Amino acid sequence: MSKLDCDRIICALCEGGAVAQKLPSYEPRQAQLDLLGLIIRGFNEDAFIMAEAGTGVGKSFAYLLPAMHFALSCDKKSSGRPVVISTATITLQQQLYEKDIPLVACAMGDVKIKSVLMKGRGNYLCLRRLNDTLQEPPIFDFDYEELKKITVWSRSAKTGSKSELDFIPSDSVWGSVCSESDLCLGNHCQWREQCFILALRKEANSAHIIVVNHHLLFADLAARYNGAGYENAVILPPFSRLIIDEAHTIENAATSFFSSEFSRTGLFRQLGRLYNKRRANRQGLLVKLCAMLAINDDPLDNLADAVQKIRSSLEELDGMAVQMCGHENIYRLSPSVDESFLNKSLFPYLKDLRRDILNLTGMIRGLIESLNEEKAADPIVWEIKAVTRRLENAAETCEVFCKYKKHENDVLWIEKIQPTKSADQNRSFSVFTRTPLDLASVLKDSVFSPNKTVVCVSATLAVNDDFSYWAGRCGINAINNRPPLSGCFPSPFPYSNAVLLASPSDAPPPDAESYQVFVDTAVSRLAAISGGSALVLFTSYQSLTSAHRAAKMELEPLGIRCLKQGDDDRTRLLQSFLSDESSCLFATDSFWEGVDAPGDTLRLVIICRLPFRTPGDPILEARRESVEKRGGNPFLELSLPQAVMKFKQGFGRLMRRSADRGVVAVLDNRLLKKNYGPLFLNSLPETKKSFTSLDNILTDMENFLY
């Protein structure tokens, strides 16, 4: 296959070029052209790419042009495989699929390029599960009006994606009708001819470009890594060229697919699918299984007893686990934990649960083996097998916890959860989680080694132009004879004139008793000057609550609305903020990135505290111990670069368009007074600065904005 013509492709983004002509008020950006050249080189040299592209560089066009040229140049009968583009959010997926890809295709001469948008399986309706739910209503609380609406919609749905619905279904309703991989009957399903998932996969098999999100990408890669192989279709068709946008999130995205967990509430739901009794009415999959058996003795009573034993064991284990989590809400099985204490407290309950699960699943498997071939292929049996596997996975996790000292490469912990919306609202429950200590080797073997080209691009991959931290976490630099190509491509936005970076020199240190009082006062005074239009970012929900309470008293009489994370769904909360220029949004973790509020909607970003991960995070704690064990410095190697990258994300919320203008205020005096402060500052673009007292900052801010 011939190499991509670098000069010809770059011309499309130069002044007067094919893509430039399709965009009103287009201005060539040298950083975009340089990024495009690096990505073309990645395709031509079968190389890995690490690229940090600042806001406004136009990274989407920079990777779409080479991806589409490459896909079209392939012979579909031989080396032709799709180029897969993965993003962190469905929003960016849809922008690529609906706007950017058609525009580039048009600019390339209206070429016939086929692109397919694929989301995680749980986004799609399963017609078999919908039919089953209609025939036998589930045992959990349910909104039947929603179910009726979904049924009507299913008759005319184009893709079966939840996003097609004109309302947002509740989790319980959608969870009972959506597609799930281990409940899929594949070719054995009577609905296969109308199946939305099978239709989507058929489309993907002949696509040039497949746009996915990280969730779906890692579902596919985890299956391949665990034995499905790289040459056949799994969830995605086989591919060897991959573009990962928002690549700074891939370690977190991959974690759930290489981890395992169980909880009382989750296992109760699985047991309820197997068997449930209301008054004299027996329901569930096991009732149907017993009806299929050609034996004289009905085993249902024994099965029901076995289900009840698991329920009882779960209750006892959960009670002990919640107690062990205490006020910290986390209990990690670290090497320093007293094993004799665990042998007396936790382990007996874990062993009882494992024994009771294996007893039930053994009985079920024995009954299934007694079925004839025709009955064994029944959808009911397939679904029972899926639930059985889920229960056995929980039993395996129980065993791993009991042998935690042999699993040095896993992080094992229990977390206490307080439900927010549930009939069991006042009752906490525990979640048992097992996750890899280090994903670098797994990502190396699943993402990089099998592929010829992997392009990783994000606005935040480097710390002070150094990719070492991110590269080490994701394994891209661990493949012999294939060192990655890299580059930092600065934003073309006029930060030096359009942004004022402020940090009060009179702020108390974050560990001082007076710090929260200072934050409460400073946030209100800063937001009053800006007239709202403020995003206030916290690392602690407790601090957020205090500042929000104080701000409401000061700002709402001025007509400034104060919105708080947790008071509404994230999407609706963000929409309320975007539609009201005089509002302030108080938020924590998930709002540090993914908030796009251009223009006067956002003129002030307040970062209350440098975003170091809180002590007690079990994964970070385990990784810190691992670094210390080999003689490294966990603060310099983990905590600091992690915080700098997140800080850059928070800073990046302010300028989303070249005409934006505003203030970023950092209320943490460590930015100015600690020896690592310059690392944070040097990772930002050049701005105007006001590092003085809060009173003087307010004056500088007023002069700057008005």
C-alpha positions as CSV (number, residue, x, y, z in Angstrom):
1,M,0.0,0.0,0.0
2,S,1.4,3.4,-1.0
3,K,2.2,6.0,1.7
4,L,0.0,9.0,2.4
5,D,1.0,12.1,0.5
6,C,1.9,14.5,3.3
7,D,2.1,17.7,1.3
8,R,-1.2,17.1,-0.4
9,I,-3.1,16.3,2.8
10,I,-1.6,19.3,4.6
11,C,-2.7,21.6,1.8
12,A,-6.3,20.9,2.7
13,L,-5.9,22.8,5.9
14,C,-3.8,25.7,4.5
15,E,-5.3,29.0,3.5
16,G,-7.5,28.4,0.5
17,G,-7.3,24.6,1.0
18,A,-10.2,22.1,0.5
19,V,-11.2,22.0,4.1
20,A,-10.5,25.7,4.7
21,Q,-12.9,26.6,1.9
22,K,-15.8,24.8,3.7
23,L,-15.4,26.8,6.9
24,P,-16.5,30.4,7.2
25,S,-13.8,32.8,8.7
26,Y,-11.2,30.1,8.5
27,E,-7.7,31.0,9.7
28,P,-4.8,28.6,9.2
29,R,-3.2,27.5,12.5
30,Q,0.5,26.4,12.4
31,A,0.0,24.1,15.4
32,Q,-2.8,22.3,13.6
33,L,-0.6,21.8,10.4
34,D,2.3,20.6,12.6
35,L,0.0,18.1,14.4
36,L,-1.4,16.9,11.1
37,G,2.1,16.3,9.8
38,L,3.0,14.2,12.9
39,I,-0.1,12.1,12.6
40,I,0.5,11.5,8.8
41,R,4.0,10.3,9.8
42,G,2.4,8.0,12.4
43,F,0.4,6.3,9.6
44,N,3.3,6.2,7.1
45,E,5.8,4.7,9.6
46,D,3.4,2.4,11.6
47,A,4.2,4.5,14.7
48,F,2.7,5.4,18.0
49,I,1.9,9.1,18.6
50,M,1.6,11.1,21.8
51,A,0.4,14.6,21.1
52,E,-0.8,17.4,23.4
53,A,-2.9,19.8,21.4
54,G,-4.1,22.9,23.2
55,T,-7.7,24.1,23.0
56,G,-8.5,25.6,19.6
57,V,-5.7,23.7,17.7
58,G,-8.3,21.8,15.8
59,K,-7.1,18.3,16.6
60,S,-10.3,16.6,15.1
61,F,-9.5,17.7,11.5
62,A,-5.8,17.0,12.1
63,Y,-6.5,13.3,12.7
64,L,-9.6,12.9,10.5
65,L,-7.8,13.8,7.3
66,P,-5.0,11.2,7.5
67,A,-7.5,8.6,8.9
68,M,-9.9,9.1,6.0
69,H,-7.2,9.2,3.3
70,F,-5.7,6.0,4.8
71,A,-9.0,4.2,5.0
72,L,-9.9,5.0,1.4
73,S,-6.4,3.9,0.2
74,C,-6.9,0.4,1.6
75,D,-7.9,-2.5,-0.6
76,K,-11.0,-3.7,1.3
77,K,-10.4,-7.3,0.2
78,S,-6.9,-7.6,1.6
79,S,-5.4,-5.1,4.0
80,G,-8.5,-3.0,4.3
81,R,-9.5,-2.6,7.9
82,P,-11.4,0.3,9.4
83,V,-9.7,3.1,11.3
84,V,-11.2,3.2,14.8
85,I,-11.6,6.6,16.5
86,S,-12.3,6.6,20.2
87,T,-13.5,9.5,22.4
88,A,-14.2,9.9,26.1
89,T,-17.7,11.2,25.6
90,I,-20.7,10.5,23.5
91,T,-21.0,14.2,22.8
92,L,-17.7,14.3,20.9
93,Q,-18.6,11.0,19.2
94,Q,-21.7,12.6,17.8
95,Q,-19.9,15.8,16.7
96,L,-17.3,13.7,14.8
97,Y,-20.0,11.5,13.2
98,E,-22.6,14.2,12.4
99,K,-20.5,17.2,11.6
100,D,-16.7,16.8,11.2
101,I,-16.6,13.6,9.1
102,P,-19.2,14.7,6.6
103,L,-17.4,18.1,6.2
104,V,-14.0,16.5,5.6
105,A,-15.5,14.0,3.2
106,C,-17.1,16.8,1.3
107,A,-13.8,18.7,1.2
108,M,-12.1,15.6,-0.2
109,G,-14.3,15.8,-3.2
110,D,-17.5,14.2,-1.8
111,V,-15.8,10.9,-1.6
112,K,-17.9,7.9,-0.6
113,I,-16.6,7.2,2.8
114,K,-18.6,5.1,5.1
115,S,-18.6,6.0,8.8
116,V,-20.4,4.2,11.6
117,L,-21.1,5.5,15.1
118,M,-21.1,2.8,17.8
119,K,-21.8,3.3,21.5
120,G,-21.6,0.9,24.5
121,R,-24.0,-2.0,24.3
122,G,-26.1,-0.7,27.2
123,N,-27.2,2.3,25.0
124,Y,-29.2,0.0,22.7
125,L,-32.6,-1.7,23.1
126,C,-32.8,-5.5,23.2
127,L,-36.1,-6.6,21.6
128,R,-36.0,-10.0,23.3
129,R,-35.6,-8.5,26.7
130,L,-38.3,-5.9,26.0
131,N,-40.7,-8.7,25.0
132,D,-39.8,-10.8,28.1
133,T,-40.4,-7.8,30.3
134,L,-43.8,-7.2,28.7
135,Q,-44.8,-10.8,29.3
136,E,-43.6,-11.1,32.8
137,P,-43.2,-7.8,34.7
138,P,-40.0,-7.6,36.8
139,I,-40.1,-7.8,40.5
140,F,-38.5,-4.5,41.2
141,D,-40.1,-1.0,41.4
142,F,-41.0,-0.1,37.9
143,D,-42.6,2.7,35.7
144,Y,-44.9,1.0,33.3
145,E,-45.7,4.2,31.5
146,E,-42.1,4.4,30.4
147,L,-42.2,0.8,29.3
148,K,-45.2,1.5,27.1
149,K,-43.5,4.5,25.5
150,I,-40.3,2.4,24.8
151,T,-42.5,-0.3,23.2
152,V,-44.2,2.2,20.9
153,W,-40.8,3.8,20.0
154,S,-39.3,0.3,19.3
155,R,-41.6,-0.2,16.3
156,S,-40.1,2.8,14.4
157,A,-36.6,3.2,16.0
158,K,-33.8,3.6,13.5
159,T,-30.8,2.5,15.5
160,G,-32.4,1.4,18.8
161,S,-30.2,3.9,20.7
162,K,-31.5,5.4,23.9
163,S,-30.6,8.8,22.5
164,E,-33.4,8.5,20.0
165,L,-36.0,8.5,22.8
166,D,-37.7,11.9,23.5
167,F,-37.5,11.3,27.2
168,I,-34.8,9.9,29.6
169,P,-36.0,6.5,30.9
170,S,-35.3,5.5,34.5
171,D,-32.3,3.2,35.2
172,S,-34.6,0.4,36.4
173,V,-36.7,0.4,33.2
174,W,-33.9,0.8,30.8
175,G,-31.8,-1.7,32.7
176,S,-34.5,-4.3,32.1
177,V,-34.7,-3.8,28.3
178,C,-31.2,-2.8,27.2
179,S,-28.7,-5.1,25.5
180,E,-26.2,-6.9,27.7
181,S,-23.4,-8.9,26.4
182,D,-23.7,-11.9,28.6
183,L,-27.5,-12.1,28.1
184,C,-27.2,-12.0,24.3
185,L,-28.4,-15.2,22.5
186,G,-26.7,-14.2,19.2
187,N,-27.9,-16.5,16.4
188,H,-30.1,-18.4,18.8
189,C,-32.4,-15.4,19.3
190,Q,-35.7,-15.3,17.6
191,W,-35.4,-11.5,17.3
192,R,-32.0,-11.7,15.5
193,E,-33.4,-10.4,12.2
194,Q,-34.6,-7.2,13.8
195,C,-31.7,-6.9,16.3
196,F,-30.3,-3.4,16.5
197,I,-26.8,-4.6,17.7
198,L,-26.4,-7.2,14.9
199,A,-27.5,-4.6,12.3
200,L,-25.0,-2.1,13.7
201,R,-22.2,-4.7,13.6
202,K,-23.0,-5.6,10.0
203,E,-22.7,-1.9,9.1
204,A,-19.4,-1.7,11.0
205,N,-17.9,-4.6,9.0
206,S,-17.9,-2.6,5.8
207,A,-17.1,0.8,7.3
208,H,-14.0,2.9,6.6
209,I,-14.2,4.8,9.9
210,I,-15.8,3.6,13.2
211,V,-16.4,6.2,15.9
212,V,-16.6,4.7,19.4
213,N,-16.2,5.8,23.0
214,H,-13.6,4.6,25.4
215,H,-16.1,2.4,27.2
216,L,-16.9,0.4,24.0
217,L,-13.2,0.3,22.9
218,F,-12.1,-1.3,26.1
219,A,-15.0,-3.7,26.2
220,D,-13.6,-4.9,22.8
221,L,-9.9,-4.8,23.8
222,A,-10.5,-6.6,27.1
223,A,-12.3,-9.4,25.3
224,R,-9.4,-9.7,22.8
225,Y,-6.8,-9.5,25.6
226,N,-8.6,-12.3,27.5
227,G,-8.6,-14.7,24.6
228,A,-10.8,-13.6,21.8
229,G,-7.8,-12.7,19.7
230,Y,-7.1,-9.8,17.3
231,E,-7.8,-11.2,13.9
232,N,-11.6,-11.7,14.2
233,A,-14.6,-9.5,14.9
234,V,-15.4,-9.3,18.6
235,I,-17.4,-6.2,19.5
236,L,-15.7,-4.3,16.7
237,P,-14.3,-5.7,13.5
238,P,-10.6,-6.4,13.5
239,F,-8.5,-3.2,13.2
240,S,-4.9,-2.1,13.3
241,R,-5.1,1.7,13.2
242,L,-6.5,3.4,16.3
243,I,-7.0,7.1,17.2
244,I,-7.6,7.9,20.9
245,D,-9.0,11.4,21.5
246,E,-9.0,12.7,25.1
247,A,-6.3,10.1,25.7
248,H,-5.6,11.4,29.2
249,T,-8.6,9.4,30.4
250,I,-7.7,5.9,29.0
251,E,-6.2,4.6,32.3
252,N,-9.4,5.3,34.1
253,A,-11.5,4.0,31.2
254,A,-9.6,0.7,31.1
255,T,-9.8,0.1,34.8
256,S,-13.4,-1.1,35.0
257,F,-12.8,-3.7,32.3
258,F,-9.8,-5.2,34.0
259,S,-11.4,-5.1,37.5
260,S,-14.1,-7.1,39.2
261,E,-16.6,-6.1,42.0
262,F,-19.8,-7.2,43.7
263,S,-22.2,-5.8,46.2
264,R,-25.2,-6.9,48.2
265,T,-27.6,-4.9,46.1
266,G,-26.1,-6.1,42.8
267,L,-26.2,-9.8,43.8
268,F,-29.7,-9.5,45.3
269,R,-30.8,-8.2,41.8
270,Q,-29.2,-11.3,40.2
271,L,-30.8,-13.6,42.7
272,G,-34.2,-11.9,42.2
273,R,-33.9,-12.8,38.5
274,L,-33.4,-16.4,39.4
275,Y,-36.1,-16.7,42.1
276,N,-38.5,-14.6,44.0
277,K,-41.7,-15.3,45.9
278,R,-44.5,-12.9,46.6
279,R,-47.1,-14.4,48.8
280,A,-47.9,-17.7,47.0
281,N,-46.7,-16.5,43.6
282,R,-43.3,-17.9,42.6
283,Q,-41.4,-16.1,39.9
284,G,-38.1,-16.2,38.2
285,L,-35.8,-18.1,35.8
286,L,-35.5,-21.1,38.1
287,V,-39.3,-21.6,38.1
288,K,-39.2,-21.8,34.3
289,L,-36.2,-24.1,34.4
290,C,-37.9,-26.6,36.7
291,A,-40.9,-26.6,34.4
292,M,-38.6,-27.7,31.6
293,L,-37.2,-30.7,33.5
294,A,-38.3,-34.2,32.8
295,I,-37.9,-35.5,36.3
296,N,-40.4,-36.6,39.0
297,D,-38.9,-34.7,42.0
298,D,-39.4,-31.0,41.7
299,P,-36.1,-29.4,42.8
300,L,-37.5,-25.9,43.2
301,D,-37.8,-26.0,47.0
302,N,-34.1,-26.9,47.2
303,L,-33.1,-24.2,44.8
304,A,-35.2,-21.7,46.7
305,D,-33.5,-22.7,50.0
306,A,-30.1,-22.3,48.3
307,V,-31.0,-18.8,47.1
308,Q,-32.1,-17.9,50.6
309,K,-28.8,-19.1,52.0
310,I,-26.9,-16.8,49.7
311,R,-29.2,-13.9,50.7
312,S,-28.5,-14.6,54.4
313,S,-24.8,-14.9,53.8
314,L,-24.8,-11.7,51.9
315,E,-26.6,-9.8,54.6
316,E,-24.1,-11.0,57.3
317,L,-21.1,-10.2,55.1
318,D,-22.4,-6.8,54.2
319,G,-23.1,-5.9,57.8
320,M,-19.6,-6.8,58.8
321,A,-18.1,-5.0,55.8
322,V,-20.0,-1.8,56.4
323,Q,-18.9,-1.9,60.0
324,M,-15.2,-2.3,59.0
325,C,-15.4,0.7,56.6
326,G,-16.3,2.9,59.6
327,H,-16.3,6.7,59.1
328,E,-13.6,6.6,56.4
329,N,-16.0,4.6,54.1
330,I,-13.0,2.7,52.7
331,Y,-11.2,-0.4,54.0
332,R,-8.3,-1.7,52.0
333,L,-6.6,-5.1,52.4
334,S,-3.1,-3.7,52.4
335,P,0.1,-5.7,53.3
336,S,0.1,-4.0,56.7
337,V,-3.4,-5.2,57.7
338,D,-3.4,-7.7,60.6
339,E,-4.3,-11.0,58.9
340,S,-5.4,-12.6,62.2
341,F,-8.0,-9.9,62.6
342,L,-9.3,-10.6,59.1
343,N,-9.4,-14.4,59.9
344,K,-11.7,-13.6,62.8
345,S,-13.9,-10.9,61.2
346,L,-14.2,-10.7,57.4
347,F,-12.9,-14.0,56.0
348,P,-15.4,-16.4,57.6
349,Y,-18.3,-14.4,56.0
350,L,-16.5,-14.4,52.6
351,K,-16.0,-18.1,52.7
352,D,-19.6,-18.7,53.7
353,L,-20.8,-16.6,50.8
354,R,-18.5,-18.4,48.3
355,R,-19.6,-21.8,49.6
356,D,-23.3,-20.9,49.3
357,I,-22.9,-19.4,45.8
358,L,-21.0,-22.5,44.5
359,N,-23.6,-24.8,46.0
360,L,-26.4,-23.0,44.1
361,T,-24.5,-22.7,40.8
362,G,-23.5,-26.4,41.1
363,M,-27.2,-27.4,41.5
364,I,-28.2,-25.2,38.5
365,R,-25.4,-26.6,36.2
366,G,-26.4,-30.1,37.1
367,L,-30.0,-29.5,36.1
368,I,-29.0,-27.8,32.9
369,E,-26.8,-30.8,31.9
370,S,-29.9,-33.0,32.3
371,L,-31.8,-31.1,29.6
372,N,-32.0,-32.4,26.1
373,E,-30.3,-30.5,23.2
374,E,-33.5,-28.7,22.2
375,K,-34.3,-27.4,25.7
376,A,-30.7,-26.6,26.4
377,A,-30.8,-24.1,23.6
378,D,-33.8,-22.3,25.0
379,P,-33.3,-18.5,25.7
380,I,-34.3,-19.1,29.4
381,V,-31.3,-21.5,29.8
382,W,-28.9,-19.0,28.2
383,E,-30.1,-16.3,30.6
384,I,-29.7,-18.6,33.6
385,K,-26.2,-19.4,32.5
386,A,-25.4,-15.7,32.3
387,V,-26.7,-15.0,35.9
388,T,-24.8,-18.1,37.1
389,R,-21.5,-16.8,35.6
390,R,-22.0,-13.5,37.4
391,L,-22.6,-15.2,40.7
392,E,-19.5,-17.4,40.2
393,N,-17.4,-14.3,39.4
394,A,-18.5,-12.9,42.8
395,A,-17.4,-16.2,44.4
396,E,-14.0,-15.9,42.7
397,T,-13.6,-12.4,44.1
398,C,-14.4,-13.7,47.6
399,E,-11.6,-16.2,47.2
400,V,-9.1,-13.6,46.0
401,F,-10.0,-11.4,49.0
402,C,-9.3,-14.3,51.4
403,K,-5.9,-14.9,49.7
404,Y,-5.0,-11.2,49.4
405,K,-1.4,-11.7,50.3
406,K,-0.9,-13.8,47.2
407,H,-2.3,-11.1,45.0
408,E,0.3,-8.4,45.3
409,N,-0.5,-7.0,41.8
410,D,-4.1,-6.3,42.7
411,V,-5.7,-3.6,44.8
412,L,-8.4,-5.0,47.0
413,W,-10.8,-2.8,49.0
414,I,-14.3,-2.5,50.4
415,E,-16.2,0.8,50.0
416,K,-19.3,1.8,52.0
417,I,-22.0,3.4,49.8
418,Q,-24.9,5.5,50.9
419,P,-27.7,5.2,48.3
420,T,-29.1,8.5,47.1
421,K,-32.4,7.2,45.6
422,S,-33.7,3.9,46.8
423,A,-36.5,2.4,48.9
424,D,-33.6,1.3,51.1
425,Q,-32.4,4.9,51.2
426,N,-31.1,5.1,54.8
427,R,-29.2,1.8,54.6
428,S,-25.6,1.8,53.5
429,F,-24.1,-1.2,51.6
430,S,-20.6,-2.3,50.7
431,V,-18.9,-2.9,47.4
432,F,-16.0,-5.3,47.2
433,T,-13.5,-4.3,44.4
434,R,-10.5,-5.9,42.9
435,T,-8.5,-3.8,40.4
436,P,-4.9,-4.1,38.9
437,L,-2.2,-2.2,40.8
438,D,-0.7,-1.1,37.5
439,L,-2.4,-1.1,34.1
440,A,0.7,-0.2,32.1
441,S,1.6,-3.8,31.0
442,V,-2.1,-4.6,30.3
443,L,-2.5,-1.5,28.2
444,K,0.8,-2.2,26.4
445,D,-0.4,-5.7,25.5
446,S,-4.0,-4.8,24.6
447,V,-3.8,-1.4,23.0
448,F,-0.3,-0.8,21.6
449,S,1.4,-4.1,20.8
450,P,-1.4,-5.5,18.5
451,N,-1.8,-2.3,16.4
452,K,0.4,-0.7,13.7
453,T,-0.6,2.9,14.4
454,V,-2.0,4.3,17.7
455,V,-2.5,8.1,17.8
456,C,-3.1,9.4,21.4
457,V,-4.1,13.1,21.5
458,S,-5.5,15.3,24.3
459,A,-5.3,18.9,25.6
460,T,-3.5,17.5,28.6
461,L,-0.9,14.7,28.2
462,A,2.3,16.4,29.3
463,V,3.6,18.0,32.4
464,N,5.8,21.0,31.5
465,D,6.1,19.5,28.0
466,D,7.2,16.2,29.3
467,F,5.2,13.0,28.5
468,S,7.0,10.7,30.9
469,Y,4.2,10.5,33.5
470,W,1.4,9.6,31.1
471,A,3.6,7.4,28.9
472,G,4.6,5.4,32.0
473,R,1.1,5.0,33.2
474,C,-0.3,3.7,29.9
475,G,2.6,1.5,28.6
476,I,3.1,3.3,25.3
477,N,6.9,3.6,25.9
478,A,7.4,-0.1,27.0
479,I,7.5,-1.7,23.5
480,N,11.0,-2.6,22.3
481,N,12.2,-0.9,19.1
482,R,9.0,1.2,18.8
483,P,9.6,4.4,20.6
484,P,6.6,6.8,20.3
485,L,6.7,10.0,18.3
486,S,5.6,13.0,20.3
487,G,4.9,16.7,20.2
488,C,3.2,19.6,22.1
489,F,1.1,21.9,19.9
490,P,0.2,25.1,21.7
491,S,-3.3,26.7,21.6
492,P,-3.6,29.6,19.1
493,F,-5.9,31.4,21.5
494,P,-4.7,34.8,22.8
495,Y,-4.3,33.8,26.4
496,S,-1.7,36.5,27.0
497,N,-4.4,39.2,26.5
498,A,-7.6,37.3,27.2
499,V,-6.9,35.6,30.5
500,L,-6.0,36.9,33.9
501,L,-4.6,34.3,36.2
502,A,-5.0,35.3,39.8
503,S,-3.9,33.8,43.1
504,P,-4.3,35.7,46.5
505,S,-1.0,35.9,48.4
506,D,-2.9,36.4,51.6
507,A,-4.8,33.1,51.4
508,P,-4.2,30.8,54.4
509,P,-2.7,27.4,53.7
510,P,-5.3,24.7,52.8
511,D,-4.6,22.8,56.1
512,A,-5.3,25.9,58.2
513,E,-8.6,26.2,60.2
514,S,-9.2,29.6,58.6
515,Y,-8.9,28.3,55.0
516,Q,-12.6,27.4,54.5
517,V,-13.8,30.7,55.9
518,F,-11.4,32.4,53.4
519,V,-12.7,30.3,50.5
520,D,-16.4,31.1,51.4
521,T,-15.6,34.8,51.4
522,A,-13.4,34.9,48.4
523,V,-15.7,32.9,46.2
524,S,-18.7,35.2,46.9
525,R,-16.6,38.4,46.4
526,L,-15.0,37.1,43.1
527,A,-18.4,36.0,41.7
528,A,-20.0,39.3,42.6
529,I,-17.4,41.2,40.6
530,S,-18.0,38.9,37.5
531,G,-21.7,39.1,37.9
532,G,-21.9,35.3,38.0
533,S,-20.8,33.4,34.9
534,A,-18.6,31.4,37.2
535,L,-17.6,27.8,37.5
536,V,-16.3,27.1,41.0
537,L,-14.2,23.8,41.2
538,F,-13.6,21.9,44.4
539,T,-11.7,18.7,45.4
540,S,-14.1,18.2,48.4
541,Y,-17.9,18.0,48.5
542,Q,-17.8,19.2,52.1
543,S,-15.9,22.4,51.1
544,L,-18.3,22.9,48.2
545,T,-21.3,22.7,50.4
546,S,-19.9,25.3,52.8
547,A,-18.9,27.8,50.0
548,H,-22.3,27.3,48.2
549,R,-24.2,28.0,51.4
550,A,-22.3,31.2,52.0
551,A,-22.5,32.3,48.4
552,K,-26.3,31.9,48.2
553,M,-26.7,34.4,51.0
554,E,-24.4,36.9,49.4
555,L,-25.1,36.4,45.6
556,E,-28.8,35.6,45.2
557,P,-29.9,39.0,46.5
558,L,-27.7,40.4,43.6
559,G,-29.7,38.2,41.1
560,I,-26.9,35.7,40.8
561,R,-28.2,32.1,40.8
562,C,-26.1,29.5,42.7
563,L,-26.2,26.0,41.3
564,K,-24.7,23.0,43.2
565,Q,-23.6,19.6,41.9
566,G,-25.8,16.9,43.5
567,D,-29.0,18.9,43.4
568,D,-29.8,17.7,39.9
569,D,-28.7,15.4,37.1
570,R,-25.3,16.4,35.6
571,T,-26.7,17.1,32.2
572,R,-29.7,19.2,33.4
573,L,-27.4,21.1,35.9
574,L,-25.0,22.0,33.1
575,Q,-27.8,23.0,30.8
576,S,-29.2,25.3,33.6
577,F,-25.8,26.9,33.9
578,L,-25.3,27.4,30.2
579,S,-28.7,29.0,29.8
580,D,-28.2,31.6,32.5
581,E,-25.3,34.0,32.1
582,S,-25.7,35.3,35.7
583,S,-25.4,31.9,37.3
584,C,-22.6,30.2,39.3
585,L,-22.0,26.4,39.2
586,F,-20.4,24.8,42.3
587,A,-18.9,21.5,41.3
588,T,-16.4,18.8,42.1
589,D,-14.5,16.0,40.2
590,S,-16.5,15.3,37.0
591,F,-16.8,19.0,36.1
592,W,-13.1,19.7,36.0
593,E,-13.3,18.5,32.4
594,G,-16.0,18.1,29.7
595,V,-17.6,21.5,30.4
596,D,-17.8,23.6,27.2
597,A,-19.2,27.1,28.1
598,P,-18.1,29.6,25.5
599,G,-18.7,33.4,25.6
600,D,-20.2,35.3,28.5
601,T,-21.6,32.1,29.9
602,L,-18.3,31.6,31.7
603,R,-16.0,34.5,32.5
604,L,-14.6,33.2,35.8
605,V,-13.2,29.9,36.9
606,I,-12.3,29.5,40.5
607,I,-10.0,26.6,41.5
608,C,-10.4,26.4,45.3
609,R,-7.6,23.9,45.9
610,L,-4.8,22.3,43.8
611,P,-6.3,19.0,42.7
612,F,-4.1,16.5,44.6
613,R,-6.0,13.2,45.0
614,T,-7.4,12.9,48.5
615,P,-5.7,10.6,51.0
616,G,-7.5,7.3,51.4
617,D,-8.0,6.7,47.7
618,P,-7.3,2.9,47.8
619,I,-5.7,2.7,44.3
620,L,-3.5,5.8,44.8
621,E,-2.5,4.5,48.2
622,A,-1.5,1.1,46.9
623,R,0.4,2.7,44.0
624,R,2.2,5.1,46.4
625,E,3.3,2.1,48.5
626,S,4.5,0.3,45.4
627,V,6.7,3.3,44.4
628,E,8.1,3.6,47.9
629,K,8.9,-0.2,48.0
630,R,11.2,0.2,45.0
631,G,12.8,3.3,46.5
632,G,11.0,6.0,44.4
633,N,9.3,9.2,45.5
634,P,5.5,8.7,45.3
635,F,4.8,12.5,45.5
636,L,7.0,13.4,42.6
637,E,6.2,10.3,40.5
638,L,2.5,10.1,41.1
639,S,0.7,12.8,43.1
640,L,2.3,15.8,41.6
641,P,2.1,15.0,37.8
642,Q,-1.5,13.7,38.3
643,A,-2.4,17.0,40.0
644,V,-0.8,19.2,37.3
645,M,-2.7,17.4,34.5
646,K,-6.0,17.8,36.4
647,F,-5.1,21.5,37.1
648,K,-4.7,22.0,33.4
649,Q,-8.1,20.5,32.7
650,G,-9.7,22.9,35.2
651,F,-7.9,25.9,33.7
652,G,-9.0,24.8,30.2
653,R,-12.6,25.3,31.1
654,L,-12.3,29.1,30.6
655,M,-11.3,29.6,27.0
656,R,-13.3,27.5,24.5
657,R,-13.3,30.0,21.6
658,S,-10.7,32.5,20.4
659,A,-13.0,35.4,21.4
660,D,-13.5,34.3,25.0
661,R,-12.1,36.3,27.8
662,G,-12.0,35.9,31.6
663,V,-10.3,35.2,34.9
664,V,-8.9,32.0,36.5
665,A,-8.6,32.4,40.3
666,V,-6.6,29.8,42.3
667,L,-7.3,30.1,46.0
668,D,-4.5,27.7,47.1
669,N,-1.4,29.5,48.3
670,R,0.8,26.5,47.5
671,L,0.8,27.7,43.9
672,L,2.9,30.7,45.0
673,K,4.7,29.4,48.1
674,K,5.7,25.8,47.5
675,N,8.7,24.8,45.4
676,Y,6.5,22.8,43.1
677,G,4.3,25.8,42.3
678,P,6.2,26.7,39.2
679,L,5.5,23.2,37.7
680,F,1.8,24.1,37.8
681,L,2.4,27.6,36.4
682,N,4.8,26.5,33.6
683,S,2.3,24.0,32.4
684,L,-0.2,26.8,31.5
685,P,0.0,29.1,28.5
686,E,1.3,32.7,29.1
687,T,-1.4,34.9,30.7
688,K,-1.8,38.2,32.5
689,K,-1.1,37.6,36.2
690,S,-2.3,39.0,39.5
691,F,-0.5,37.4,42.5
692,T,-1.4,39.8,45.2
693,S,-3.9,40.3,48.1
694,L,-7.5,39.3,47.5
695,D,-8.5,43.0,47.8
696,N,-6.1,44.0,45.0
697,I,-7.1,41.0,42.9
698,L,-10.7,42.2,43.0
699,T,-9.6,45.6,41.7
700,D,-7.4,44.0,39.0
701,M,-10.2,41.7,38.0
702,E,-12.7,44.5,37.7
703,N,-10.3,46.6,35.6
704,F,-9.6,43.5,33.4
705,L,-13.2,42.5,32.8
706,Y,-14.7,46.0,32.4
